[in-house]
Amino acid sequence: MIDIGAHLLSDPASLGKPCLLLVEDQPAEWFFYGDLLLAEYDVKFAMNGEEALAAAERRRPDLVLSDVLLPLLDGIGLAQRLRSDARTASVPIILMTASRAADLPARGLEAGVNEFLLKPLRPLELLACLRCHWRPSDFPNHPDFAR
């Protein structure tokens, strides 16, 4: 299923896939990421950190991929809030940014982010990074992989 804000597009092939919450305020980017990620993930989209928190309450994501510079609540604030909630504290979080501000990677890592990527993202690097942080064998009690 693709969840773009209030719009739901059903994709029966998404059943059993890990849920990836993509937080990006540029809708044009959604299509790049969506095309790249839909083969492996059930992608949920949010435009800002507040929408992402609401989406995470509706369904706990297996991974979060978020831009840093977002309206309302930025990616670092989102990471801090996810880490402070017992339901999402262990969810892998990957931040991405086009900013070259020297302090951003350190601030992200201090907020509990697992990985920090610089845009423009290379598709193979992004997919490898996501796969590195989501392995079903690491989550034997996950409902999608119960035996």
C-alpha positions as CSV (number, residue, x, y, z in Angstrom):
1,M,0.0,0.0,0.0
2,I,1.2,3.5,-0.8
3,D,0.0,6.0,1.8
4,I,0.5,9.6,0.4
5,G,-1.0,11.9,3.1
6,A,-4.7,11.2,3.0
7,H,-4.5,9.3,-0.3
8,L,-4.3,5.5,-0.1
9,L,-3.4,3.5,-3.2
10,S,-3.7,-0.3,-2.6
11,D,-1.0,-2.5,-3.6
12,P,-1.7,-6.2,-2.8
13,A,2.0,-6.9,-3.3
14,S,2.8,-4.8,-0.2
15,L,1.5,-7.5,2.2
16,G,4.3,-9.0,4.2
17,K,6.8,-6.3,3.3
18,P,8.5,-4.3,6.0
19,C,6.8,-0.9,6.5
20,L,9.1,2.0,5.6
21,L,8.0,5.5,6.7
22,L,9.4,8.0,4.3
23,V,9.4,11.6,5.6
24,E,10.0,14.1,2.8
25,D,8.4,17.6,2.3
26,Q,9.1,17.6,-1.5
27,P,6.3,15.6,-3.3
28,A,8.5,15.3,-6.4
29,E,10.9,13.3,-4.3
30,W,8.2,10.8,-3.3
31,F,8.0,9.4,-6.8
32,F,11.7,8.9,-7.0
33,Y,11.8,7.1,-3.7
34,G,8.5,5.3,-4.2
35,D,9.6,3.8,-7.5
36,L,12.9,2.8,-6.0
37,L,11.5,1.3,-2.7
38,L,8.1,-0.2,-3.5
39,A,9.6,-3.5,-4.7
40,E,10.9,-4.2,-1.2
41,Y,8.9,-2.1,1.2
42,D,5.3,-1.0,2.1
43,V,6.0,2.7,1.9
44,K,4.1,5.3,4.0
45,F,4.7,8.9,3.2
46,A,4.6,11.9,5.5
47,M,5.4,15.6,4.7
48,N,6.8,16.6,8.1
49,G,7.8,15.3,11.4
50,E,4.4,15.7,13.0
51,E,2.7,13.7,10.2
52,A,5.4,11.1,10.6
53,L,4.7,10.7,14.4
54,A,0.9,10.3,13.6
55,A,1.7,7.7,11.0
56,A,4.0,5.8,13.4
57,E,1.1,5.8,16.0
58,R,-1.2,4.3,13.4
59,R,1.3,1.6,12.4
60,R,4.7,1.1,13.8
61,P,7.2,1.4,11.0
62,D,10.0,-1.1,10.5
63,L,12.3,1.6,9.2
64,V,12.2,5.4,9.0
65,L,13.9,7.3,6.2
66,S,13.6,11.1,6.8
67,D,14.9,14.3,5.4
68,V,16.5,16.5,8.0
69,L,15.0,19.9,6.9
70,L,11.3,19.6,7.3
71,P,8.5,22.0,8.3
72,L,6.9,21.8,11.8
73,L,9.3,19.2,13.2
74,D,12.6,18.5,11.6
75,G,14.2,15.1,11.1
76,I,16.4,15.4,14.2
77,G,13.4,16.3,16.4
78,L,11.5,13.4,14.8
79,A,14.3,11.1,15.7
80,Q,14.4,12.3,19.3
81,R,10.6,11.8,19.7
82,L,10.7,8.4,18.1
83,R,13.6,7.3,20.4
84,S,11.7,8.6,23.5
85,D,8.6,6.5,22.8
86,A,8.9,2.8,23.9
87,R,6.9,1.7,20.9
88,T,9.3,3.2,18.3
89,A,12.6,3.4,20.3
90,S,14.2,0.5,18.4
91,V,13.0,1.4,14.9
92,P,16.1,2.1,12.7
93,I,16.2,5.8,11.6
94,I,18.1,7.0,8.6
95,L,18.3,10.7,8.0
96,M,19.2,12.4,4.6
97,T,20.0,15.9,3.7
98,A,21.3,18.1,0.9
99,S,22.7,20.5,3.5
100,R,26.5,20.4,4.0
101,A,26.3,22.0,7.5
102,A,29.1,20.4,9.4
103,D,27.2,19.8,12.6
104,L,24.2,17.9,11.1
105,P,25.6,14.4,11.1
106,A,26.8,14.7,14.7
107,R,23.4,16.2,15.8
108,G,21.6,13.3,14.1
109,L,23.8,10.7,15.6
110,E,23.4,12.2,19.1
111,A,19.6,12.1,18.6
112,G,19.8,8.3,18.0
113,V,19.9,8.1,14.2
114,N,21.4,4.9,12.8
115,E,22.7,6.4,9.6
116,F,23.1,9.8,8.0
117,L,23.1,10.1,4.2
118,L,23.9,13.1,2.0
119,K,21.8,13.9,-1.0
120,P,21.7,13.4,-3.9
121,L,21.2,9.8,-2.9
122,R,22.5,7.0,-5.1
123,P,19.9,4.3,-5.5
124,L,22.1,1.4,-4.9
125,E,23.7,3.0,-1.8
126,L,20.3,3.8,-0.4
127,L,18.9,0.3,-0.9
128,A,22.1,-1.2,0.6
129,C,21.8,1.1,3.6
130,L,18.1,0.2,4.1
131,R,18.8,-3.6,3.8
132,C,21.7,-3.2,6.3
133,H,19.3,-1.8,8.9
134,W,16.3,-4.2,8.3
135,R,16.9,-7.9,8.4
136,P,13.9,-10.1,9.2
137,S,16.1,-12.5,11.1
138,D,16.9,-9.6,13.5
139,F,13.2,-9.5,14.5
140,P,12.0,-13.0,15.1
141,N,8.9,-11.8,16.9
142,H,7.8,-9.4,14.2
143,P,4.2,-10.3,13.1
144,D,5.1,-10.3,9.4
145,F,7.7,-13.0,9.9
146,A,6.1,-15.2,12.6
147,R,6.3,-18.9,11.8
